[in-house]
């Protein structure tokens, strides 16, 4: 006996196809919700031309900017002299220091690391690549040729914001001169985002007044 509520023939085929389409839509939505897959584990280390110990030193770099922002997306990975660089879009929510007029804009930040065509992958242990959704405090310097921005000192100018808490993106994991902590880890401990923002703004105002 045929259930009158069940579609038959062509209607059954259309219903089945609709069901498959719905299932695929749910699958793709779930995949999109998960965002980027985790980055591969680090396979490289790096040395930095300078060890920054304070906000003042980070702000001393020419044309430096400090900002509170959110990572919108990863744009692409480009190869320069065979080395991969990941470019990410960061929406500027507030400029804390610097003469740049980027507040409210989206800037492109370039970091060393990523996977390029041909499968070459470079992921540096001291660096955390920006990921969509990250809320960050960044100290940046301009790249004069590309027009992108670079994080000052690599790991030294990269801080994560979680609610009202601020922490270094990687320096807590790699330390300084064990068992001591890096000064940029201790300087922010116990301080709120508002307090750190006010400190950076005050340091910049003093620098401008000199």
Number of C-alpha atoms within 10 A of each C-alpha: 3 7 7 7 6 9 14 13 7 9 11 12 12 13 14 13 12 12 12 12 12 12 12 12 12 12 12 12 11 11 12 10 9 9 12 12 7 7 12 11 10 15 10 13 11 12 8 10 8 10 15 19 14 16 20 13 11 22 23 12 14 10 12 20 26 27 22 22 26 21 21 18 19 19 13 15 20 19 16 9 6 9 16 22 22 21 25 25 23 26 21 19 16 16 21 24 21 22 13 11 9 16 16 12 13 17 20 20 25 26 20 22 23 23 20 18 10 6 8 12 17 20 22 17 16 19 21 19 22 25 19 16 13 16 22 23 27 23 27 25 23 19 12 8 6 9 12 18 21 21 21 23 18 23 20 27 23 23 23 19 19 12 9 10 15 22 23 22 22 19 20 14 11 12 14 15 8 8 7 9 15 21 15 20 21 15 14 17 13 11 15 15 19 11 13 19 20 13 14 18 17 14 17 21 14 10 14 11 7 5
